[in-house]
Amino acid sequence: MSVSESIVARRSWTPIFGPVWTELRHLTYILLVLGVGVSAIVAIKQANVAYPTVGYDTGVAYHEGEILSAFLFLLGAWLAMRDRRSATTDLIASSPTRPGVVRATRLGALAVAGAAAFGLLWLIGLVSALAHGGSGVVDWVLVPDGMLGSALAAWLGFALGLIAPAPVAVLSAALYSGGTYFINTQYTHYNTHIGFQWLLPFPPLPQWSADLGYVPNIFGPHLVFLLGWLLLVGGLIVAAPFRRSLRTIASRTALIGAVTGLALATIFGVQLQAEANRYTVNGPNPVSWVPEYGQYSTGLGTPDPLIYPNDHRATTCATSSALRVCVYPVYGRSLATSLVSILDPEARAIESVIGRPTYVRMVPVAEENCGAGLGQAVLTEQYSFSYHYNLRGYLISCALPQLGQRRYAGFGGLPHDFPAQSAVALWLVIRSGELTPRAVRQGVASGTWASCLADLPCTPQYSEIFGFGSLGWTRAEIRVGLAMAAIPPARVTSELRELWPRIVAGKLLLASLPGYRQ
Amino acid sequence: MNVVYENLSHSYGSVRALDGINITIGPGITGLLGPNGAGKTTMLRILATLLPPTSGTARLDGWSTSHDRERVEIRRRLGYLPQDLGLYPRFTVFEFVDYLAMLKELHDPRQRHRRVREALEAVDLQDVAGRKIRTLSGGIRRRVGIAQAIVADPQLLLLDEPTGGLDPEQRVRFRQLVGRLGEHRTILLSTHLVEDVSAICTSVVVLWHGRVLFQGAPAELRKRAEGLVWNAQEASSDAVASWRTDNGMLRVIGTRPGPGATPVEPTLEDGYLLVTSGSPTR
């Protein structure tokens, strides 16, 4: 062997790719396999309770990148700590390859591993969607965004691993994943006025639509925002070893990258934050949105529900004599048909009173409200359409605004201030055939009724009766409802038609209902 | 290649590890001999560009370890086996040496792989090339360390306590290997084992509390003890060192032999003990 053989190839990209490939082959695959496995299981489980669409299922897989990130964070930290823990620091440092370049190769390997792991997770989501009958189109922008978010987690872990001991890295990985999960699920889930959630590597899914993508469409700025973070973190990691010789091209490049990244992350972070006020750039102007029960709900401390105006995008419809259901085309006609069959009994009962069919249209990620007007209701995309139970009582609660509001506020969130509406609701439920008077009487006689309403132990049978959707009844309301059910339906519907405006306004007393005096 | 240390000092806090070292080391195998804490490892780490000296300079053929770009030139010519050798346990032997070869700028895969194979053959590891490092014994790991040090055909080889953990047979083979490598290179071998130096070194530097006590050929060091080593029944009070040998007699190093003492041929170890004892020869 002699040096003059000169197999040394300086000033080329070869020094990067060789070590990147070697590092990739030796990354701790158990972390990658575990990360993809756990996040895929959660994604499949979550997607399976929703109506299958390719867009939504892959969106769920994208969002579980949050779980994958914890593992990638650990992977990055492990790689950063490897030299220290295996006492090879001197060997690496005495090689002519500069520390910044060594770090760059490791960041490269982590980026490829992170992107590949996310790609696999996303593919699993796609296969799962197709396997359980999903249709529609793929939102391709989720792929690069998820890959960037995954790489960022690995790089942040790497940065931490350079300076912190192993227990700190493990704790930080948990905090990183848990923190983003908490912000996603607890903090910003229903708040349309906060833009903070868009700054997360994986923004919350409840504001994602299979038809529209994210509402607002954040992905332009979000991609650049993540890219900025990667440049910042990567630039600092690579530049740090050069701190005593910042005159080299490599160190200057790394520093310029970090400064550029900081600028991009700041500019686009501010822009993302502002997106909160442009909630529906793809849909109708938010100015046209109207509060549904504004003052009423504000008094309860719940967010202001808004009615999403008809954007005329829900064009795939199915009808019956009492009902017209229109969904976004990506969901297909089968969903519309299925919804008609689920909702038709209630729609018939309602139609017998209000004299017109109910129009149900799909809306995107807007808050779930149903009071879009007389004979109208909206359904959000994230409903578990495959479960009949979730939609029981829905149209009835939509037809009676204050009860609909109780549905929104959560069961038990409202006092029974509208007993006439409640009693009418019970009559409509019985009229639709979904409950029998006998079952209601048995529930009341056994005393289970009170437990169910108070969220106390309650047998499943009576839970279904007395927790009918969001509807629930007091003893007096049940008495009147059952009495109305005993009267010939034609007479009740005739009287209710006249009383309907006062019922809907919440101004009718229980005593004014047809069955009260019986 | 010539290694030059000029007024080199290094301190760890208040502890002075090297104190004004001034030596020049030429091609061949030079043994750095001294007790634990003498400054041997510090000298090697400074030349390996891992440690900046507190003052003074260390140079390899004119490249100083104090300048960033020149450090890279030194590293390009350097093979280093640290005292506390660490390896990546999940890598195979071949992969690890190959990875280090990449960092040593051997980028052409075909030729690099040939070099890796040659390095592994040189340390007789070709049969375990595919084994994970975590499955290897300490002695074999040491040889992996040597393989990575020589894989890029370095002109300067720094070996810090290379025979630690090797059994006698491996030690002999190691000496043969280093002897071959030293024919065309500059090798600095740090050790506290005199027999290592005696067996393979063409020159020796004796360090003591960060200072150079001796530099020269091993024969010269041995010569320092001529006329000062004795076989005696009992040690004299002013003996530098004495110990009982396998013939039942005491081997005494000192200027005044005891009664009945007979002079014997000095060894390198005698010279080393004499030099480091603070005796009049110092």
Chai-1 contact restraints between the chains, C-beta under 6 A:
chainA,res_idxA,chainB,res_idxB,connection_type,confidence,min_distance_angstrom,max_distance_angstrom,comment,restraint_id
A,M1,B,D153,contact,1.0,0.0,6.0,A-B,restraint_1
A,V3,B,D153,contact,1.0,0.0,6.0,A-B,restraint_2
A,I7,B,L106,contact,1.0,0.0,6.0,A-B,restraint_3
A,I7,B,D108,contact,1.0,0.0,6.0,A-B,restraint_4
A,I7,B,Q111,contact,1.0,0.0,6.0,A-B,restraint_5
A,V8,B,E105,contact,1.0,0.0,6.0,A-B,restraint_6
A,A9,B,H107,contact,1.0,0.0,6.0,A-B,restraint_7
A,T14,B,H107,contact,1.0,0.0,6.0,A-B,restraint_8
A,G18,B,M102,contact,1.0,0.0,6.0,A-B,restraint_9
A,P19,B,M102,contact,1.0,0.0,6.0,A-B,restraint_10
A,T22,B,Y99,contact,1.0,0.0,6.0,A-B,restraint_11
A,H26,B,R90,contact,1.0,0.0,6.0,A-B,restraint_12
A,S86,B,G86,contact,1.0,0.0,6.0,A-B,restraint_13
A,S86,B,Y88,contact,1.0,0.0,6.0,A-B,restraint_14
A,A87,B,D84,contact,1.0,0.0,6.0,A-B,restraint_15
A,A87,B,G86,contact,1.0,0.0,6.0,A-B,restraint_16
A,T88,B,G86,contact,1.0,0.0,6.0,A-B,restraint_17
A,D90,B,L50,contact,1.0,0.0,6.0,A-B,restraint_18
A,D90,B,P82,contact,1.0,0.0,6.0,A-B,restraint_19
A,A93,B,L50,contact,1.0,0.0,6.0,A-B,restraint_20
A,S94,B,A48,contact,1.0,0.0,6.0,A-B,restraint_21
A,S94,B,L50,contact,1.0,0.0,6.0,A-B,restraint_22
A,S94,B,R75,contact,1.0,0.0,6.0,A-B,restraint_23
A,S94,B,Y80,contact,1.0,0.0,6.0,A-B,restraint_24
A,S95,B,L103,contact,1.0,0.0,6.0,A-B,restraint_25
A,S95,B,K104,contact,1.0,0.0,6.0,A-B,restraint_26
A,P96,B,V72,contact,1.0,0.0,6.0,A-B,restraint_27
A,P96,B,R75,contact,1.0,0.0,6.0,A-B,restraint_28
A,P96,B,R76,contact,1.0,0.0,6.0,A-B,restraint_29
A,P96,B,E105,contact,1.0,0.0,6.0,A-B,restraint_30
A,T97,B,L103,contact,1.0,0.0,6.0,A-B,restraint_31
A,S245,B,D68,contact,1.0,0.0,6.0,A-B,restraint_32
